[in-house]
Amino acid sequence: MLKQQLQLKLSQKLSPQQIQLMKLIQLPTIAFEQKIKQELEENPALESGKESEANSEDEFSNEYDDEREVIETDFDVDEYLSDDEIPAYRLQANNYSSDDEEKQIPYASGQSFTQYLINQLNTFSLTDEEFAIAEFLVGSIDNAGYIRQDLEDIVDDLAFTQNIITEPYVVENILKKVHSLDPAGVGARNLQECLAIQLKRREKTKINELSLAIIENSFEMFSKKHFKKILQKYSISEDELREVIEEIEKLNPKPGASFESDTRVTEQVIPDFTVRIKDGELEVSLNSRNVPQMHISRDYSSMLNAYKENKNQSKENKQALFFIKQKLDAAKWFIDAIKQRQETLFVTMSAIVNFQREYFLTGDERNLKPMILKDIADEIEMDISTVSRVASSKYVDTPYGTKLIKDFFSESMKNEKGEDVSTREIKKILESIIQKEDKRKPLTDAHLAKILTEKGYPIARRTIAKYRELLDIPVARLRKEI
């Protein structure tokens, strides 16, 4: 027997325009600028720059008023032209303030890391096959400067991709030549080899040779800071070991990264907001640089006038009008969406700054209050997802440096007085305690938990371990110094 059921379901679907608006809100400044550039290129009904005085906004509005007559066609042209339907702000968007400065975004330029290394290979005396192997090895170096593959795997890859049949010992001999390239340590297969390569290229001294011996023969012992065992094995004093540690600390564990930070094109962090203190008050501004003033193309208005005067309503003319209508719709919506985006970003950031007023006035992270997305969403009467999009991947320029907005959000916990305190405040205190500890006897997680409890923050040892890992601080044994 068939059963019939009646179900009531309440659902809310976002329109395509709302979805696109959410995407615009989520974009950081640089991506937003690129989106505007793309839209201007793709939609001829959208133009940038200020209109001439002869084409003022009032004149533009009057022309729209003159076009209210309904044309007999499949749709009403006036539906897209009436000023009653389209507020002025939807026809133009001004993204500049009176005190905006003309600024250009600087771009870095330079050759790639791989090309930099290949240029050095060209100075070597190598056969064609040796050069091809060396070039393949250089191409296998990652951004940190390491070759992560085993020699056997490289031999197989050479055979399959380069049709070069060779042996591991041949590749290893050529790899030694790669190790002579700059920056020192590049092409190493692990940290131990990277440090050893650098030490071999430094001036030969007693400490240098001792450092090399420890790295080559006692690397695990050294990395785990078993200093007493090293003192016994090499029969050296604490002062000599201290000099060895200083020598090794001068080396670069990521030789490729140093080149990248200096010469390669890197993604810039462009602040989306600026917060300044003026006469004891906080001022928030939205970064609108490189976002041009936009308006509807007057050429498209002329096209519609021409269509109105044309009595021949052929299929081709209707198709042309439909195309114009689509482009006008898209242009008007995009201008409207930009205004909504800017307003949403400004309102949200203003609420965040107001909520964290003490921090923005002092710069002391201990003044950061516990704040979650819902706190701001309730304040501005918007959805939590909207606040999340505003905070995502966006930065604010403050008197204390450029900060990631989502870092101002944190959970809370109760102190001994029952007050809510930010977990960021606790992490800052934890970090300060570890910085001031005696490095000869670093504090264990249990001891750190006891100290924080005494300061009024009752935290379990496992929570200390969690916060320590988030702060990228090693365990007590690895923080030990002599």
C-alpha positions in Angstrom: 0.0 0.0 0.0 1.3 3.4 -0.9 1.7 5.9 1.9 1.2 9.5 1.4 2.9 12.0 3.7 2.8 15.8 3.9 5.9 17.5 4.9 6.4 21.2 5.6 9.9 22.4 5.1 11.2 26.0 5.6 14.3 26.9 3.7 16.0 30.0 2.6 18.0 30.2 -0.6 20.4 33.0 -1.4 20.0 34.7 -4.8 22.9 34.7 -7.2 23.4 38.4 -6.3 23.6 37.7 -2.6 26.1 34.9 -3.2 28.3 37.2 -5.3 28.1 39.9 -2.6 29.3 37.4 0.0 32.2 36.5 -2.3 33.1 40.2 -2.7 33.0 40.7 1.1 35.4 37.8 1.6 38.0 39.1 -0.9 41.1 40.9 0.6 42.1 44.2 -1.0 44.4 42.9 -3.8 42.0 40.2 -4.9 39.1 42.8 -4.8 41.1 45.2 -7.0 41.7 42.3 -9.5 38.0 41.5 -9.4 37.1 45.1 -10.3 39.6 45.1 -13.1 38.2 41.9 -14.5 34.6 43.2 -14.3 35.6 46.4 -16.1 37.2 44.3 -18.9 34.3 42.0 -19.2 31.3 44.4 -19.0 31.3 47.3 -21.5 28.3 48.8 -19.6 30.6 49.5 -16.7 33.2 52.3 -16.8 35.7 53.8 -14.5 36.9 57.3 -13.8 35.1 60.5 -13.3 32.5 61.7 -15.8 33.0 65.0 -17.5 31.2 68.1 -16.3 29.0 68.0 -19.4 27.9 64.5 -18.4 27.1 65.3 -14.8 25.0 63.1 -12.6 22.0 65.4 -12.9 22.1 65.4 -16.6 22.4 61.6 -16.6 19.3 61.4 -14.3 17.3 63.7 -16.6 18.1 61.5 -19.6 16.8 58.6 -17.6 13.6 60.5 -16.8 13.1 61.2 -20.5 13.1 57.5 -21.3 10.1 56.5 -19.2 7.9 55.7 -22.2 7.2 52.0 -22.4 8.4 50.3 -25.6 6.2 47.5 -26.9 8.6 44.5 -26.7 9.1 41.4 -24.7 10.2 43.4 -21.7 10.0 47.0 -20.4 13.1 49.0 -21.0 12.0 51.6 -18.4 12.2 48.9 -15.8 15.9 49.2 -16.1 16.1 53.0 -16.5 13.7 54.6 -14.1 15.3 56.7 -11.4 12.5 55.6 -9.1 13.8 52.1 -9.5 17.5 52.9 -9.4 18.9 55.1 -6.7 21.7 57.4 -7.6 24.2 55.4 -5.6 23.6 52.4 -7.9 24.6 54.4 -11.0 27.9 55.5 -9.7 30.4 54.4 -7.0 33.0 56.7 -5.6 35.7 54.8 -3.8 37.8 57.8 -2.8 37.8 60.1 0.2 39.0 63.7 0.1 42.3 62.9 1.8 43.2 59.9 -0.2 46.7 60.0 -1.6 47.8 58.7 -5.0 49.8 55.6 -4.2 51.2 52.9 -6.4 51.7 49.3 -5.2 55.4 48.4 -5.4 56.2 45.2 -7.1 59.4 43.2 -6.5 61.1 41.6 -9.5 63.9 39.2 -9.9 64.9 35.8 -11.3 63.7 32.5 -9.9 65.7 30.5 -7.4 66.1 27.7 -9.9 67.3 30.0 -12.6 69.8 31.6 -10.2 71.3 28.1 -9.5 71.3 27.1 -13.2 73.2 30.3 -14.0 75.9 29.2 -11.6 76.0 25.7 -13.2 76.9 27.3 -16.5 80.3 28.2 -15.1 81.2 24.6 -14.5 83.0 22.3 -16.9 80.4 19.5 -17.4 79.5 17.1 -20.2 76.1 17.4 -21.7 74.9 14.5 -19.7 76.4 15.8 -16.5 74.9 19.2 -17.0 71.5 17.6 -17.7 71.7 15.6 -14.4 72.9 18.7 -12.5 70.0 20.7 -14.0 67.6 18.0 -12.9 69.0 18.0 -9.4 68.6 21.8 -9.2 65.0 21.5 -10.4 64.4 19.1 -7.6 65.4 21.6 -4.9 62.5 22.9 -2.9 61.9 26.4 -1.6 63.8 25.7 1.6 66.9 24.6 -0.4 66.6 20.9 0.1 66.5 17.8 -2.2 64.0 15.5 -0.5 64.2 12.5 -2.9 66.5 9.5 -2.4 69.3 9.1 -5.0 67.7 5.9 -6.2 64.4 7.7 -6.9 66.3 10.4 -8.7 68.0 7.8 -10.9 64.6 6.3 -11.8 63.2 9.8 -12.6 66.1 10.6 -14.8 65.5 7.4 -16.8 61.8 7.9 -17.2 61.7 11.7 -17.8 65.1 12.5 -19.3 66.0 9.2 -20.9 69.3 9.3 -19.0 70.5 5.9 -17.7 72.9 6.4 -14.9 74.0 5.1 -11.4 73.5 6.5 -7.9 77.2 7.1 -7.4 77.3 9.2 -10.6 74.4 11.3 -9.4 76.0 11.7 -6.0 79.3 13.0 -7.5 77.4 15.6 -9.5 75.3 16.4 -6.3 78.6 17.4 -4.6 79.1 20.0 -7.4 75.6 21.3 -6.7 76.6 21.6 -3.0 79.3 24.1 -4.1 76.6 26.5 -5.3 75.4 29.6 -3.5 73.7 30.0 -1.1 75.9 27.6 1.0 74.0 24.5 2.0 71.7 24.4 -1.0 71.0 20.9 -2.4 71.4 19.2 1.0 69.3 16.1 1.6 68.7 16.8 5.3 69.5 19.4 8.0 72.7 17.6 9.1 74.1 17.6 5.6 73.1 21.3 5.2 74.9 22.4 8.3 78.0 20.3 7.5 78.2 21.8 4.0 78.2 25.3 5.4 80.8 24.5 8.1 83.1 23.1 5.5 83.0 26.4 3.6 83.8 28.5 6.6 87.3 29.5 7.8 89.1 26.6 9.4 89.5 27.2 13.1 89.5 24.9 16.2 85.9 25.7 17.0 84.9 25.3 13.3 86.5 21.8 13.1 85.0 20.8 16.5 81.6 22.0 15.3 81.9 20.0 12.1 82.9 16.9 14.0 79.9 17.2 16.3 77.5 17.7 13.4 78.9 14.9 11.4 79.3 12.3 14.2 77.0 13.4 17.0 74.1 15.2 15.3 71.3 13.4 17.1 73.0 13.9 20.4 73.5 17.6 19.7 69.9 18.2 18.3 68.4 16.6 21.5 70.7 18.8 23.6 72.4 16.0 25.4 75.2 18.4 26.3 76.7 16.3 29.1 77.3 13.4 26.8 79.0 15.7 24.2 81.3 17.2 26.9 82.3 13.7 27.9 82.7 12.3 24.3 84.9 15.2 23.0 86.6 16.0 26.3 85.8 19.7 26.0 84.9 22.4 28.5 81.5 24.1 28.8 83.0 27.3 27.3 84.2 25.4 24.2 80.8 23.8 23.8 79.1 27.2 24.2 81.4 28.5 21.3 80.4 25.5 19.2 76.7 26.3 19.8 77.2 29.9 18.8 79.1 28.8 15.7 76.3 26.5 14.6 73.6 29.0 15.4 75.2 31.3 12.8 74.4 28.8 10.0 71.2 28.9 7.9 69.0 25.9 8.2 66.9 27.0 5.2 69.3 28.4 2.6 66.6 28.5 -0.1 64.3 30.6 2.0 66.8 33.3 2.4 67.1 33.7 -1.3 63.3 33.8 -1.7 62.8 36.5 0.8 65.4 38.7 -0.9 64.9 38.3 -4.6 61.7 36.5 -5.6 58.4 38.0 -6.2 56.4 37.5 -3.0 52.8 38.1 -2.3 52.3 41.5 -0.6 50.3 42.0 2.5 48.2 45.1 1.8 46.2 46.2 4.8 42.4 46.3 4.2 41.9 48.8 7.1 43.8 51.4 8.9 43.3 52.3 12.6 44.9 55.5 13.9 44.7 57.3 17.3 43.8 61.0 17.0 43.3 63.2 20.1 42.8 60.0 22.2 40.1 58.6 19.9 40.3 55.8 17.4 39.8 56.4 13.7 39.0 53.5 11.3 39.4 53.9 7.6 38.9 51.4 4.7 41.7 51.0 2.2 40.1 52.0 -1.2 43.4 52.6 -3.1 43.4 51.4 -6.7 39.6 50.9 -6.5 38.4 53.4 -9.2 35.2 55.4 -9.3 32.7 53.6 -11.4 29.6 54.5 -13.3 27.2 53.2 -16.0 28.5 53.7 -19.6 26.7 56.6 -21.3 27.2 54.8 -24.6 24.8 52.2 -23.4 22.3 54.9 -22.6 22.7 56.2 -26.2 22.1 52.7 -27.5 18.8 52.5 -25.7 17.8 55.9 -27.1 18.6 54.7 -30.6 16.5 51.6 -30.0 13.6 53.6 -28.8 13.6 55.7 -32.0 14.0 52.6 -34.2 10.5 51.5 -35.3 11.8 48.2 -36.7 11.5 45.7 -33.9 13.2 42.8 -35.6 14.5 39.7 -33.9 18.1 41.0 -34.2 17.2 44.3 -32.5 15.4 42.5 -29.7 18.5 40.3 -29.2 20.7 43.4 -29.1 18.4 45.0 -26.5 18.4 41.9 -24.4 22.2 41.9 -24.4 22.3 45.6 -23.4 19.8 44.9 -20.6 21.9 42.1 -19.2 25.0 44.2 -19.2 23.2 47.1 -17.6 21.8 44.8 -14.9 25.2 43.4 -14.2 26.8 46.9 -14.0 24.2 48.3 -11.7 24.3 45.4 -9.4 28.1 45.4 -9.3 28.2 49.1 -8.3 25.6 48.4 -5.7 27.5 45.4 -4.4 30.7 47.4 -4.1 28.9 50.0 -1.9 27.4 47.3 0.2 30.8 45.6 0.6 32.5 48.8 1.7 29.8 49.6 4.2 29.8 46.1 5.6 33.5 46.0 6.0 33.6 49.4 7.6 30.8 48.7 10.1 32.3 45.3 11.0 35.8 46.6 11.6 34.5 49.6 13.5 32.7 47.2 15.9 35.8 45.1 16.3 37.9 48.2 17.1 35.3 49.4 19.6 35.1 46.0 21.2 38.9 45.9 21.6 39.3 49.6 22.3 41.8 49.1 25.2 44.1 47.1 23.0 44.0 49.6 20.1 44.8 52.4 22.4 47.7 50.7 24.2 49.0 48.0 21.9 49.3 45.7 24.9 48.0 42.2 23.9 47.1 41.5 27.5 44.3 44.1 27.0 42.7 41.9 24.3 39.2 40.9 25.5 37.7 37.5 24.7 35.8 38.0 21.5 34.0 35.5 19.2 32.3 36.0 15.9 28.9 36.1 17.6 29.8 39.1 19.7 30.4 41.2 16.6 27.5 39.7 14.7 25.1 40.7 17.5 26.6 44.2 17.7 26.1 45.0 14.0 23.0 42.8 13.6 24.4 40.7 10.8 25.0 37.0 10.3 28.0 35.3 11.8 29.1 34.1 8.4 29.3 37.7 7.2 31.6 38.6 10.1 33.7 35.5 9.4 34.1 36.6 5.7 35.1 40.1 6.8 37.8 38.7 9.2 39.0 36.1 6.8 42.4 36.8 5.2 42.2 40.5 5.9 44.7 42.8 7.7 44.6 46.1 9.6 47.3 48.6 9.8 47.6 49.7 13.4 50.1 52.0 15.3 51.7 48.7 16.5 52.1 47.0 13.1 50.0 45.2 10.5 47.8 42.6 12.2 45.6 39.8 10.9 42.0 40.6 11.9 41.1 37.1 12.9 43.8 37.1 15.5 41.7 39.6 17.5 39.2 36.8 18.0 39.8 34.4 20.9 37.9 32.1 23.2 37.7 32.8 26.9 38.3 31.1 30.2 37.6 31.9 33.8 40.3 33.2 36.2 40.2 32.6 39.9 37.9 35.6 40.3 35.4 34.2 37.9 36.2 36.8 35.3 36.4 36.0 31.6 40.0 36.3 30.2 41.2 35.9 26.7 43.2 32.8 25.8 45.5 35.2 23.9 46.3 37.0 27.2 47.2 33.6 28.8 49.4 32.7 25.9 51.2 36.1 26.2 51.8 35.5 29.9 53.0 32.0 29.2 55.4 33.2 26.5 56.7 35.9 28.9 57.4 33.4 31.6 59.3 31.1 29.3 61.4 34.0 28.0 62.5 34.9 31.5 63.2 31.3 32.7 66.7 30.1 33.5 67.7 28.3 30.3 70.1 26.0 32.3 66.9 24.7 34.0 63.9 25.3 31.7 60.5 25.0 33.3 58.5 21.9 32.6 54.8 22.1 31.6 53.8 21.0 35.1 55.9 23.8 36.6 54.4 26.4 34.1 50.9 25.3 35.0 51.7 25.8 38.7 53.1 29.3 38.1 50.0 30.3 36.0 47.7 29.0 38.7 49.6 31.1 41.3 49.0 34.1 39.0 45.3 33.5 39.0 44.9 31.3 35.9 44.1 27.8 36.8 45.2 25.8 33.8 45.9 22.1 33.4 49.3 20.8 32.3 47.9 19.4 29.0 46.5 22.9 28.3 49.9 24.4 28.8 51.3 21.9 26.4 48.7 22.8 23.8 49.3 26.6 24.2 53.1 26.0 24.0 52.8 24.1 20.8 50.6 26.8 19.3 53.3 29.3 20.2 55.9 27.1 18.5 57.9 26.7 21.8 59.7 23.4 22.2 59.6 21.2 25.4 61.8 22.1 28.3 64.6 19.7 27.4 65.0 21.3 24.0 65.1 24.8 25.5 68.0 23.9 27.7 71.3 25.9 27.3 74.6 25.6 29.0 
